[in-house]
Amino acid sequence: MMALVNGGDSLLLSGEGIREPGPDRAPVSASEIDVFVVPGLMFDRAGRRLGRGGGHYDRYLEQRRTDATTIGICFVEHLVDELPADSWDVAMDLIVTDEIVVRCLRPGALR
């Protein structure tokens, strides 16, 4: 679930050790979001992402509008030439690292 969070809002610590909005926050539909900033363990230059194996981001991003932009973020040492991908994996439009920005060439990506 994605939720609108203001700067002063308290975030709860999840069981996975990630701070997230509490259950009182209203969910935000993927179709309402223009830009998604997505973390990953690794990315490749085609925009493929290696996450933590739960598929949560892929399921949510599958619901996005076709004109929404996806941006993967990682350190440059976590950017590789190629990663394996499954049919349900959602590729990023851009990868932003601490040193470079990679424009990924997938169908519908920013040119």
Biopython code that builds the backbone (N, CA, C, O; Angstrom):
import numpy as np
from Bio.PDB.StructureBuilder import StructureBuilder

atoms = [
    (1, "MET", "N", (0.838, -1.177, 0.000)),
    (1, "MET", "CA", (0.000, 0.000, 0.000)),
    (1, "MET", "C", (0.883, 1.240, 0.000)),
    (1, "MET", "O", (1.894, 1.297, 0.701)),
    (2, "MET", "N", (0.500, 2.205, -0.773)),
    (2, "MET", "CA", (1.119, 3.517, -0.724)),
    (2, "MET", "C", (0.134, 4.458, -0.034)),
    (2, "MET", "O", (-1.080, 4.309, -0.174)),
    (3, "ALA", "N", (0.660, 5.419, 0.705)),
    (3, "ALA", "CA", (-0.189, 6.367, 1.416)),
    (3, "ALA", "C", (0.465, 7.737, 1.398)),
    (3, "ALA", "O", (1.689, 7.857, 1.344)),
    (4, "LEU", "N", (-0.357, 8.756, 1.444)),
    (4, "LEU", "CA", (0.137, 10.131, 1.503)),
    (4, "LEU", "C", (0.670, 10.393, 2.902)),
    (4, "LEU", "O", (-0.025, 10.168, 3.893)),
    (5, "VAL", "N", (1.907, 10.869, 2.976)),
    (5, "VAL", "CA", (2.541, 11.149, 4.258)),
    (5, "VAL", "C", (3.099, 12.559, 4.204)),
    (5, "VAL", "O", (3.786, 12.926, 3.250)),
    (6, "ASN", "N", (2.804, 13.347, 5.225)),
    (6, "ASN", "CA", (3.361, 14.689, 5.336)),
    (6, "ASN", "C", (4.637, 14.632, 6.162)),
    (6, "ASN", "O", (4.843, 13.695, 6.934)),
    (7, "GLY", "N", (5.486, 15.627, 6.000)),
    (7, "GLY", "CA", (6.792, 15.641, 6.649)),
    (7, "GLY", "C", (6.773, 15.400, 8.146)),
    (7, "GLY", "O", (7.698, 14.781, 8.672)),
    (8, "GLY", "N", (5.754, 15.868, 8.848)),
    (8, "GLY", "CA", (5.710, 15.727, 10.292)),
    (8, "GLY", "C", (5.015, 14.475, 10.776)),
    (8, "GLY", "O", (4.946, 14.236, 11.982)),
    (9, "ASP", "N", (4.493, 13.664, 9.854)),
    (9, "ASP", "CA", (3.774, 12.454, 10.248)),
    (9, "ASP", "C", (4.703, 11.423, 10.868)),
    (9, "ASP", "O", (5.864, 11.292, 10.479)),
    (10, "SER", "N", (4.176, 10.704, 11.827)),
    (10, "SER", "CA", (4.936, 9.618, 12.431)),
    (10, "SER", "C", (4.845, 8.390, 11.548)),
    (10, "SER", "O", (3.784, 8.078, 11.007)),
    (11, "LEU", "N", (5.947, 7.704, 11.406)),
    (11, "LEU", "CA", (5.981, 6.456, 10.656)),
    (11, "LEU", "C", (6.216, 5.327, 11.641)),
    (11, "LEU", "O", (6.953, 5.476, 12.615)),
    (12, "LEU", "N", (5.580, 4.197, 11.373)),
    (12, "LEU", "CA", (5.720, 3.036, 12.243)),
    (12, "LEU", "C", (6.787, 2.103, 11.695)),
    (12, "LEU", "O", (6.976, 2.012, 10.482)),
    (13, "LEU", "N", (7.475, 1.417, 12.577)),
    (13, "LEU", "CA", (8.499, 0.461, 12.166)),
    (13, "LEU", "C", (7.821, -0.868, 11.862)),
    (13, "LEU", "O", (7.171, -1.454, 12.727)),
    (14, "SER", "N", (7.977, -1.342, 10.622)),
    (14, "SER", "CA", (7.349, -2.604, 10.211)),
    (14, "SER", "C", (8.147, -3.785, 10.752)),
    (14, "SER", "O", (9.222, -3.616, 11.328)),
    (15, "GLY", "N", (7.606, -4.974, 10.558)),
    (15, "GLY", "CA", (8.292, -6.193, 10.971)),
    (15, "GLY", "C", (9.573, -6.426, 10.198)),
    (15, "GLY", "O", (10.449, -7.164, 10.649)),
    (16, "GLU", "N", (9.690, -5.790, 9.013)),
    (16, "GLU", "CA", (10.902, -5.921, 8.199)),
    (16, "GLU", "C", (11.908, -4.802, 8.498)),
    (16, "GLU", "O", (12.940, -4.695, 7.835)),
    (17, "GLY", "N", (11.598, -3.969, 9.504)),
    (17, "GLY", "CA", (12.512, -2.903, 9.896)),
    (17, "GLY", "C", (12.441, -1.666, 9.017)),
    (17, "GLY", "O", (13.367, -0.855, 9.011)),
    (18, "ILE", "N", (11.345, -1.514, 8.273)),
    (18, "ILE", "CA", (11.165, -0.361, 7.386)),
    (18, "ILE", "C", (10.114, 0.557, 7.990)),
    (18, "ILE", "O", (9.073, 0.091, 8.452)),
    (19, "ARG", "N", (10.378, 1.847, 7.990)),
    (19, "ARG", "CA", (9.395, 2.803, 8.489)),
    (19, "ARG", "C", (8.325, 3.004, 7.419)),
    (19, "ARG", "O", (8.631, 3.237, 6.250)),
    (20, "GLU", "N", (7.059, 2.909, 7.846)),
    (20, "GLU", "CA", (5.959, 3.017, 6.898)),
    (20, "GLU", "C", (4.769, 3.716, 7.552)),
    (20, "GLU", "O", (4.695, 3.815, 8.777)),
    (21, "PRO", "N", (3.837, 4.201, 6.722)),
    (21, "PRO", "CA", (2.654, 4.866, 7.273)),
    (21, "PRO", "C", (1.824, 3.906, 8.117)),
    (21, "PRO", "O", (1.799, 2.700, 7.869)),
    (22, "GLY", "N", (1.151, 4.458, 9.111)),
    (22, "GLY", "CA", (0.286, 3.643, 9.962)),
    (22, "GLY", "C", (-1.011, 3.284, 9.264)),
    (22, "GLY", "O", (-1.299, 3.798, 8.183)),
    (23, "PRO", "N", (-1.791, 2.409, 9.870)),
    (23, "PRO", "CA", (-3.040, 1.943, 9.269)),
    (23, "PRO", "C", (-4.109, 3.029, 9.164)),
    (23, "PRO", "O", (-5.108, 2.846, 8.468)),
    (24, "ASP", "N", (-3.910, 4.156, 9.846)),
    (24, "ASP", "CA", (-4.895, 5.242, 9.786)),
    (24, "ASP", "C", (-4.758, 6.086, 8.517)),
    (24, "ASP", "O", (-5.628, 6.911, 8.240)),
    (25, "ARG", "N", (-3.685, 5.901, 7.741)),
    (25, "ARG", "CA", (-3.471, 6.678, 6.520)),
    (25, "ARG", "C", (-4.287, 6.079, 5.376)),
    (25, "ARG", "O", (-4.336, 4.861, 5.205)),
    (26, "ALA", "N", (-4.923, 6.945, 4.601)),
    (26, "ALA", "CA", (-5.720, 6.476, 3.460)),
    (26, "ALA", "C", (-4.795, 5.994, 2.345)),
    (26, "ALA", "O", (-3.799, 6.651, 2.044)),
    (27, "PRO", "N", (-5.113, 4.856, 1.733)),
    (27, "PRO", "CA", (-4.277, 4.363, 0.632)),
    (27, "PRO", "C", (-4.380, 5.261, -0.593)),
    (27, "PRO", "O", (-5.399, 5.914, -0.821)),
    (28, "VAL", "N", (-3.300, 5.280, -1.383)),
    (28, "VAL", "CA", (-3.255, 6.047, -2.632)),
    (28, "VAL", "C", (-3.186, 5.051, -3.785)),
    (28, "VAL", "O", (-2.334, 4.162, -3.801)),
    (29, "SER", "N", (-4.077, 5.207, -4.733)),
    (29, "SER", "CA", (-4.098, 4.336, -5.904)),
    (29, "SER", "C", (-2.888, 4.617, -6.789)),
    (29, "SER", "O", (-2.466, 5.766, -6.916)),
    (30, "ALA", "N", (-2.334, 3.584, -7.393)),
    (30, "ALA", "CA", (-1.193, 3.756, -8.300)),
    (30, "ALA", "C", (-1.543, 4.677, -9.457)),
    (30, "ALA", "O", (-0.667, 5.361, -9.986)),
    (31, "SER", "N", (-2.796, 4.706, -9.854)),
    (31, "SER", "CA", (-3.208, 5.558, -10.982)),
    (31, "SER", "C", (-3.174, 7.047, -10.636)),
    (31, "SER", "O", (-3.269, 7.884, -11.534)),
    (32, "GLU", "N", (-3.040, 7.392, -9.355)),
    (32, "GLU", "CA", (-2.966, 8.796, -8.925)),
    (32, "GLU", "C", (-1.534, 9.328, -8.882)),
    (32, "GLU", "O", (-1.329, 10.520, -8.655)),
    (33, "ILE", "N", (-0.557, 8.475, -9.094)),
    (33, "ILE", "CA", (0.845, 8.840, -8.912)),
    (33, "ILE", "C", (1.508, 9.084, -10.262)),
    (33, "ILE", "O", (1.364, 8.285, -11.188)),
    (34, "ASP", "N", (2.246, 10.207, -10.369)),
    (34, "ASP", "CA", (2.944, 10.566, -11.603)),
    (34, "ASP", "C", (4.352, 9.983, -11.674)),
    (34, "ASP", "O", (4.807, 9.578, -12.744)),
    (35, "VAL", "N", (5.041, 9.941, -10.531)),
    (35, "VAL", "CA", (6.438, 9.490, -10.487)),
    (35, "VAL", "C", (6.612, 8.537, -9.308)),
    (35, "VAL", "O", (6.222, 8.843, -8.181)),
    (36, "PHE", "N", (7.201, 7.384, -9.587)),
    (36, "PHE", "CA", (7.502, 6.390, -8.564)),
    (36, "PHE", "C", (9.013, 6.334, -8.375)),
    (36, "PHE", "O", (9.750, 6.159, -9.345)),
    (37, "VAL", "N", (9.481, 6.481, -7.144)),
    (37, "VAL", "CA", (10.896, 6.314, -6.814)),
    (37, "VAL", "C", (10.997, 4.983, -6.074)),
    (37, "VAL", "O", (10.444, 4.818, -4.987)),
    (38, "VAL", "N", (11.717, 4.034, -6.687)),
    (38, "VAL", "CA", (11.699, 2.650, -6.235)),
    (38, "VAL", "C", (13.103, 2.203, -5.822)),
    (38, "VAL", "O", (14.029, 2.262, -6.631)),
    (39, "PRO", "N", (13.271, 1.756, -4.577)),
    (39, "PRO", "CA", (14.576, 1.238, -4.162)),
    (39, "PRO", "C", (14.775, -0.182, -4.680)),
    (39, "PRO", "O", (13.815, -0.863, -5.040)),
    (40, "GLY", "N", (16.014, -0.614, -4.712)),
    (40, "GLY", "CA", (16.316, -1.983, -5.110)),
    (40, "GLY", "C", (17.682, -2.397, -4.610)),
    (40, "GLY", "O", (18.529, -1.552, -4.321)),
    (41, "LEU", "N", (17.896, -3.701, -4.509)),
    (41, "LEU", "CA", (19.215, -4.201, -4.138)),
    (41, "LEU", "C", (20.192, -4.004, -5.289)),
    (41, "LEU", "O", (21.357, -3.662, -5.084)),
    (42, "MET", "N", (19.689, -4.230, -6.523)),
    (42, "MET", "CA", (20.485, -4.046, -7.742)),
    (42, "MET", "C", (19.548, -3.657, -8.870)),
    (42, "MET", "O", (18.355, -3.961, -8.847)),
    (43, "PHE", "N", (20.117, -2.976, -9.861)),
    (43, "PHE", "CA", (19.406, -2.655, -11.097)),
    (43, "PHE", "C", (20.346, -2.947, -12.256)),
    (43, "PHE", "O", (21.565, -2.966, -12.088)),
    (44, "ASP", "N", (19.770, -3.174, -13.433)),
    (44, "ASP", "CA", (20.617, -3.256, -14.618)),
    (44, "ASP", "C", (20.278, -2.104, -15.551)),
    (44, "ASP", "O", (19.332, -1.353, -15.312)),
    (45, "ARG", "N", (21.054, -1.972, -16.606)),
    (45, "ARG", "CA", (20.922, -0.824, -17.501)),
    (45, "ARG", "C", (19.657, -0.844, -18.340)),
    (45, "ARG", "O", (19.327, 0.150, -18.987)),
    (46, "ALA", "N", (18.941, -1.967, -18.338)),
    (46, "ALA", "CA", (17.646, -2.044, -19.021)),
    (46, "ALA", "C", (16.502, -1.692, -18.072)),
    (46, "ALA", "O", (15.336, -1.714, -18.467)),
    (47, "GLY", "N", (16.833, -1.368, -16.824)),
    (47, "GLY", "CA", (15.816, -0.977, -15.852)),
    (47, "GLY", "C", (15.269, -2.112, -15.016)),
    (47, "GLY", "O", (14.369, -1.904, -14.202)),
    (48, "ARG", "N", (15.801, -3.318, -15.206)),
    (48, "ARG", "CA", (15.348, -4.444, -14.393)),
    (48, "ARG", "C", (15.840, -4.278, -12.960)),
    (48, "ARG", "O", (16.925, -3.749, -12.723)),
    (49, "ARG", "N", (15.034, -4.734, -12.011)),
    (49, "ARG", "CA", (15.294, -4.515, -10.592)),
    (49, "ARG", "C", (15.361, -5.839, -9.854)),
    (49, "ARG", "O", (14.559, -6.742, -10.091)),
    (50, "LEU", "N", (16.325, -5.937, -8.961)),
    (50, "LEU", "CA", (16.396, -7.053, -8.030)),
    (50, "LEU", "C", (15.962, -6.504, -6.681)),
    (50, "LEU", "O", (16.619, -5.626, -6.121)),
    (51, "GLY", "N", (14.859, -7.019, -6.161)),
    (51, "GLY", "CA", (14.347, -6.548, -4.877)),
    (51, "GLY", "C", (14.595, -7.581, -3.795)),
    (51, "GLY", "O", (15.622, -8.260, -3.777)),
    (52, "ARG", "N", (13.642, -7.681, -2.906)),
    (52, "ARG", "CA", (13.783, -8.618, -1.791)),
    (52, "ARG", "C", (12.935, -9.866, -1.980)),
    (52, "ARG", "O", (12.815, -10.673, -1.058)),
    (53, "GLY", "N", (12.341, -10.040, -3.168)),
    (53, "GLY", "CA", (11.659, -11.286, -3.473)),
    (53, "GLY", "C", (10.173, -11.343, -3.187)),
    (53, "GLY", "O", (9.538, -12.355, -3.485)),
    (54, "GLY", "N", (9.592, -10.296, -2.621)),
    (54, "GLY", "CA", (8.164, -10.336, -2.294)),
    (54, "GLY", "C", (7.248, -9.932, -3.434)),
    (54, "GLY", "O", (6.069, -10.288, -3.433)),
    (55, "GLY", "N", (7.766, -9.197, -4.403)),
    (55, "GLY", "CA", (6.957, -8.766, -5.538)),
    (55, "GLY", "C", (5.990, -7.639, -5.240)),
    (55, "GLY", "O", (5.129, -7.338, -6.067)),
    (56, "HIS", "N", (6.109, -7.005, -4.077)),
    (56, "HIS", "CA", (5.172, -5.945, -3.689)),
    (56, "HIS", "C", (5.220, -4.758, -4.648)),
    (56, "HIS", "O", (4.175, -4.273, -5.083)),
    (57, "TYR", "N", (6.417, -4.289, -4.982)),
    (57, "TYR", "CA", (6.535, -3.152, -5.900)),
    (57, "TYR", "C", (6.008, -3.521, -7.284)),
    (57, "TYR", "O", (5.295, -2.728, -7.899)),
    (58, "ASP", "N", (6.342, -4.700, -7.781)),
    (58, "ASP", "CA", (5.885, -5.107, -9.111)),
    (58, "ASP", "C", (4.366, -5.150, -9.188)),
    (58, "ASP", "O", (3.789, -4.679, -10.168)),
    (59, "ARG", "N", (3.712, -5.700, -8.181)),
    (59, "ARG", "CA", (2.246, -5.773, -8.189)),
    (59, "ARG", "C", (1.630, -4.378, -8.156)),
    (59, "ARG", "O", (0.642, -4.117, -8.842)),
    (60, "TYR", "N", (2.208, -3.488, -7.366)),
    (60, "TYR", "CA", (1.682, -2.120, -7.281)),
    (60, "TYR", "C", (1.946, -1.360, -8.582)),
    (60, "TYR", "O", (1.052, -0.697, -9.108)),
    (61, "LEU", "N", (3.173, -1.457, -9.099)),
    (61, "LEU", "CA", (3.537, -0.724, -10.317)),
    (61, "LEU", "C", (2.776, -1.212, -11.541)),
    (61, "LEU", "O", (2.594, -0.456, -12.495)),
    (62, "GLU", "N", (2.339, -2.441, -11.527)),
    (62, "GLU", "CA", (1.549, -2.969, -12.644)),
    (62, "GLU", "C", (0.250, -2.184, -12.818)),
    (62, "GLU", "O", (-0.338, -2.181, -13.900)),
    (63, "GLN", "N", (-0.191, -1.525, -11.763)),
    (63, "GLN", "CA", (-1.442, -0.760, -11.787)),
    (63, "GLN", "C", (-1.238, 0.708, -12.183)),
    (63, "GLN", "O", (-2.205, 1.467, -12.244)),
    (64, "ARG", "N", (-0.003, 1.111, -12.449)),
    (64, "ARG", "CA", (0.282, 2.520, -12.750)),
    (64, "ARG", "C", (-0.271, 2.916, -14.119)),
    (64, "ARG", "O", (-0.568, 2.065, -14.957)),
    (65, "ARG", "N", (-0.399, 4.222, -14.321)),
    (65, "ARG", "CA", (-0.776, 4.744, -15.637)),
    (65, "ARG", "C", (0.392, 4.554, -16.595)),
    (65, "ARG", "O", (1.542, 4.489, -16.162)),
    (66, "THR", "N", (0.113, 4.467, -17.876)),
    (66, "THR", "CA", (1.181, 4.273, -18.858)),
    (66, "THR", "C", (2.090, 5.490, -18.970)),
    (66, "THR", "O", (3.231, 5.350, -19.410)),
    (67, "ASP", "N", (1.625, 6.683, -18.585)),
    (67, "ASP", "CA", (2.457, 7.883, -18.665)),
    (67, "ASP", "C", (3.204, 8.175, -17.359)),
    (67, "ASP", "O", (3.924, 9.170, -17.277)),
    (68, "ALA", "N", (3.048, 7.332, -16.350)),
    (68, "ALA", "CA", (3.776, 7.522, -15.090)),
    (68, "ALA", "C", (5.235, 7.115, -15.282)),
    (68, "ALA", "O", (5.539, 6.207, -16.055)),
    (69, "THR", "N", (6.125, 7.791, -14.578)),
    (69, "THR", "CA", (7.561, 7.529, -14.677)),
    (69, "THR", "C", (8.037, 6.706, -13.484)),
    (69, "THR", "O", (7.655, 6.975, -12.345)),
    (70, "THR", "N", (8.872, 5.702, -13.751)),
    (70, "THR", "CA", (9.450, 4.883, -12.695)),
    (70, "THR", "C", (10.952, 5.163, -12.616)),
    (70, "THR", "O", (11.659, 5.121, -13.623)),
    (71, "ILE", "N", (11.418, 5.446, -11.410)),
    (71, "ILE", "CA", (12.827, 5.778, -11.186)),
    (71, "ILE", "C", (13.382, 4.839, -10.123)),
    (71, "ILE", "O", (12.914, 4.837, -8.984)),
    (72, "GLY", "N", (14.369, 4.048, -10.491)),
    (72, "GLY", "CA", (15.047, 3.177, -9.539)),
    (72, "GLY", "C", (16.209, 3.914, -8.910)),
    (72, "GLY", "O", (16.897, 4.677, -9.587)),
    (73, "ILE", "N", (16.439, 3.698, -7.624)),
    (73, "ILE", "CA", (17.567, 4.349, -6.947)),
    (73, "ILE", "C", (18.469, 3.297, -6.296)),
    (73, "ILE", "O", (18.003, 2.343, -5.672)),
    (74, "CYS", "N", (19.774, 3.508, -6.466)),
    (74, "CYS", "CA", (20.757, 2.616, -5.855)),
    (74, "CYS", "C", (22.133, 3.287, -5.915)),
    (74, "CYS", "O", (22.300, 4.318, -6.566)),
    (75, "PHE", "N", (23.094, 2.705, -5.243)),
    (75, "PHE", "CA", (24.478, 3.146, -5.365)),
    (75, "PHE", "C", (25.041, 2.595, -6.670)),
    (75, "PHE", "O", (24.615, 1.536, -7.130)),
    (76, "VAL", "N", (25.988, 3.298, -7.262)),
    (76, "VAL", "CA", (26.521, 2.917, -8.570)),
    (76, "VAL", "C", (27.102, 1.500, -8.568)),
    (76, "VAL", "O", (27.043, 0.818, -9.590)),
    (77, "GLU", "N", (27.654, 1.049, -7.453)),
    (77, "GLU", "CA", (28.217, -0.301, -7.417)),
    (77, "GLU", "C", (27.129, -1.384, -7.444)),
    (77, "GLU", "O", (27.436, -2.570, -7.562)),
    (78, "HIS", "N", (25.870, -0.977, -7.338)),
    (78, "HIS", "CA", (24.751, -1.919, -7.419)),
    (78, "HIS", "C", (24.060, -1.872, -8.781)),
    (78, "HIS", "O", (22.974, -2.423, -8.961)),
    (79, "LEU", "N", (24.703, -1.211, -9.726)),
    (79, "LEU", "CA", (24.216, -1.152, -11.108)),
    (79, "LEU", "C", (25.045, -2.124, -11.933)),
    (79, "LEU", "O", (26.268, -2.000, -11.997)),
    (80, "VAL", "N", (24.383, -3.095, -12.569)),
    (80, "VAL", "CA", (25.079, -4.121, -13.342)),
    (80, "VAL", "C", (24.603, -4.088, -14.790)),
    (80, "VAL", "O", (23.619, -3.425, -15.117)),
    (81, "ASP", "N", (25.304, -4.801, -15.641)),
    (81, "ASP", "CA", (24.935, -4.818, -17.056)),
    (81, "ASP", "C", (23.627, -5.554, -17.323)),
    (81, "ASP", "O", (22.834, -5.127, -18.162)),
    (82, "GLU", "N", (23.398, -6.662, -16.610)),
    (82, "GLU", "CA", (22.193, -7.442, -16.888)),
    (82, "GLU", "C", (21.772, -8.252, -15.672)),
    (82, "GLU", "O", (22.602, -8.833, -14.973)),
    (83, "LEU", "N", (20.461, -8.278, -15.433)),
    (83, "LEU", "CA", (19.858, -9.100, -14.387)),
    (83, "LEU", "C", (18.820, -10.022, -15.014)),
    (83, "LEU", "O", (18.251, -9.692, -16.055)),
    (84, "PRO", "N", (18.570, -11.162, -14.403)),
    (84, "PRO", "CA", (17.480, -12.001, -14.910)),
    (84, "PRO", "C", (16.145, -11.324, -14.613)),
    (84, "PRO", "O", (16.044, -10.522, -13.684)),
    (85, "ALA", "N", (15.128, -11.645, -15.397)),
    (85, "ALA", "CA", (13.810, -11.048, -15.193)),
    (85, "ALA", "C", (12.725, -12.083, -15.409)),
    (85, "ALA", "O", (12.873, -13.007, -16.208)),
    (86, "ASP", "N", (11.644, -11.913, -14.689)),
    (86, "ASP", "CA", (10.456, -12.739, -14.870)),
    (86, "ASP", "C", (9.401, -11.915, -15.609)),
    (86, "ASP", "O", (9.524, -10.695, -15.714)),
    (87, "SER", "N", (8.387, -12.571, -16.110)),
    (87, "SER", "CA", (7.363, -11.888, -16.905)),
    (87, "SER", "C", (6.622, -10.822, -16.113)),
    (87, "SER", "O", (6.113, -9.875, -16.714)),
    (88, "TRP", "N", (6.540, -10.931, -14.807)),
    (88, "TRP", "CA", (5.813, -9.969, -13.975)),
    (88, "TRP", "C", (6.686, -8.808, -13.491)),
    (88, "TRP", "O", (6.162, -7.867, -12.894)),
    (89, "ASP", "N", (7.979, -8.845, -13.725)),
    (89, "ASP", "CA", (8.869, -7.769, -13.286)),
    (89, "ASP", "C", (8.584, -6.488, -14.056)),
    (89, "ASP", "O", (8.417, -6.515, -15.275)),
    (90, "VAL", "N", (8.529, -5.371, -13.346)),
    (90, "VAL", "CA", (8.293, -4.062, -13.957)),
    (90, "VAL", "C", (9.629, -3.328, -14.051)),
    (90, "VAL", "O", (10.298, -3.109, -13.042)),
    (91, "ALA", "N", (10.007, -2.955, -15.262)),
    (91, "ALA", "CA", (11.281, -2.254, -15.483)),
    (91, "ALA", "C", (11.126, -0.761, -15.185)),
    (91, "ALA", "O", (10.035, -0.202, -15.289)),
    (92, "MET", "N", (12.230, -0.136, -14.816)),
    (92, "MET", "CA", (12.270, 1.288, -14.523)),
    (92, "MET", "C", (12.528, 2.085, -15.801)),
    (92, "MET", "O", (13.096, 1.567, -16.762)),
    (93, "ASP", "N", (12.107, 3.344, -15.799)),
    (93, "ASP", "CA", (12.409, 4.260, -16.903)),
    (93, "ASP", "C", (13.813, 4.850, -16.750)),
    (93, "ASP", "O", (14.539, 5.016, -17.730)),
    (94, "LEU", "N", (14.179, 5.160, -15.514)),
    (94, "LEU", "CA", (15.482, 5.746, -15.199)),
    (94, "LEU", "C", (16.063, 5.023, -13.991)),
    (94, "LEU", "O", (15.330, 4.532, -13.132)),
    (95, "ILE", "N", (17.392, 4.965, -13.938)),
    (95, "ILE", "CA", (18.088, 4.515, -12.739)),
    (95, "ILE", "C", (18.963, 5.686, -12.295)),
    (95, "ILE", "O", (19.764, 6.201, -13.075)),
    (96, "VAL", "N", (18.806, 6.099, -11.048)),
    (96, "VAL", "CA", (19.588, 7.197, -10.500)),
    (96, "VAL", "C", (20.497, 6.629, -9.418)),
    (96, "VAL", "O", (20.033, 6.005, -8.464)),
    (97, "THR", "N", (21.799, 6.855, -9.581)),
    (97, "THR", "CA", (22.764, 6.414, -8.581)),
    (97, "THR", "C", (23.433, 7.637, -7.971)),
    (97, "THR", "O", (23.108, 8.772, -8.319)),
    (98, "ASP", "N", (24.355, 7.401, -7.072)),
    (98, "ASP", "CA", (25.110, 8.486, -6.463)),
    (98, "ASP", "C", (26.102, 9.109, -7.442)),
    (98, "ASP", "O", (26.689, 10.146, -7.135)),
    (99, "GLU", "N", (26.303, 8.497, -8.619)),
    (99, "GLU", "CA", (27.269, 9.022, -9.585)),
    (99, "GLU", "C", (26.700, 9.272, -10.978)),
    (99, "GLU", "O", (27.140, 10.194, -11.665)),
    (100, "ILE", "N", (25.727, 8.465, -11.407)),
    (100, "ILE", "CA", (25.216, 8.595, -12.773)),
    (100, "ILE", "C", (23.700, 8.417, -12.829)),
    (100, "ILE", "O", (23.072, 7.934, -11.887)),
    (101, "VAL", "N", (23.138, 8.824, -13.965)),
    (101, "VAL", "CA", (21.730, 8.576, -14.275)),
    (101, "VAL", "C", (21.693, 7.762, -15.561)),
    (101, "VAL", "O", (22.336, 8.121, -16.547)),
    (102, "VAL", "N", (20.945, 6.672, -15.552)),
    (102, "VAL", "CA", (20.812, 5.815, -16.728)),
    (102, "VAL", "C", (19.384, 5.923, -17.242)),
    (102, "VAL", "O", (18.430, 5.686, -16.502)),
    (103, "ARG", "N", (19.246, 6.278, -18.497)),
    (103, "ARG", "CA", (17.939, 6.309, -19.148)),
    (103, "ARG", "C", (17.725, 4.933, -19.772)),
    (103, "ARG", "O", (18.441, 4.547, -20.696)),
    (104, "CYS", "N", (16.753, 4.206, -19.274)),
    (104, "CYS", "CA", (16.512, 2.840, -19.718)),
    (104, "CYS", "C", (15.663, 2.846, -20.986)),
    (104, "CYS", "O", (14.773, 3.683, -21.141)),
    (105, "LEU", "N", (15.936, 1.927, -21.872)),
    (105, "LEU", "CA", (15.256, 1.900, -23.156)),
    (105, "LEU", "C", (14.241, 0.778, -23.210)),
    (105, "LEU", "O", (14.407, -0.192, -23.949)),
    (106, "ARG", "N", (13.203, 0.917, -22.433)),
    (106, "ARG", "CA", (12.106, -0.044, -22.503)),
    (106, "ARG", "C", (10.948, 0.634, -23.218)),
    (106, "ARG", "O", (10.919, 1.862, -23.293)),
    (107, "PRO", "N", (10.000, -0.117, -23.741)),
    (107, "PRO", "CA", (8.848, 0.492, -24.424)),
    (107, "PRO", "C", (8.134, 1.475, -23.500)),
    (107, "PRO", "O", (7.816, 1.138, -22.360)),
    (108, "GLY", "N", (7.885, 2.671, -23.983)),
    (108, "GLY", "CA", (7.188, 3.682, -23.210)),
    (108, "GLY", "C", (8.077, 4.505, -22.302)),
    (108, "GLY", "O", (7.592, 5.410, -21.623)),
    (109, "ALA", "N", (9.372, 4.212, -22.274)),
    (109, "ALA", "CA", (10.273, 4.941, -21.395)),
    (109, "ALA", "C", (10.491, 6.365, -21.907)),
    (109, "ALA", "O", (10.288, 6.658, -23.085)),
    (110, "LEU", "N", (10.906, 7.236, -20.997)),
    (110, "LEU", "CA", (11.257, 8.604, -21.389)),
    (110, "LEU", "C", (12.364, 8.578, -22.408)),
    (110, "LEU", "O", (13.277, 7.761, -22.294)),
    (111, "ARG", "N", (12.320, 9.417, -23.374)),
    (111, "ARG", "CA", (13.388, 9.463, -24.400)),
    (111, "ARG", "C", (14.231, 10.698, -24.231)),
    (111, "ARG", "O", (15.172, 10.911, -24.995)),
]
sb = StructureBuilder()
sb.init_structure("model")
sb.init_model(0)
sb.init_chain("A")
sb.init_seg("    ")
for serial, (resi, resn, name, xyz) in enumerate(atoms, 1):
    if name == "N":
        sb.init_residue(resn, " ", resi, " ")
    sb.init_atom(name, np.array(xyz, "f"), 0.0, 1.0, " ", f" {name:<3s}", serial, name[0])
structure = sb.get_structure()
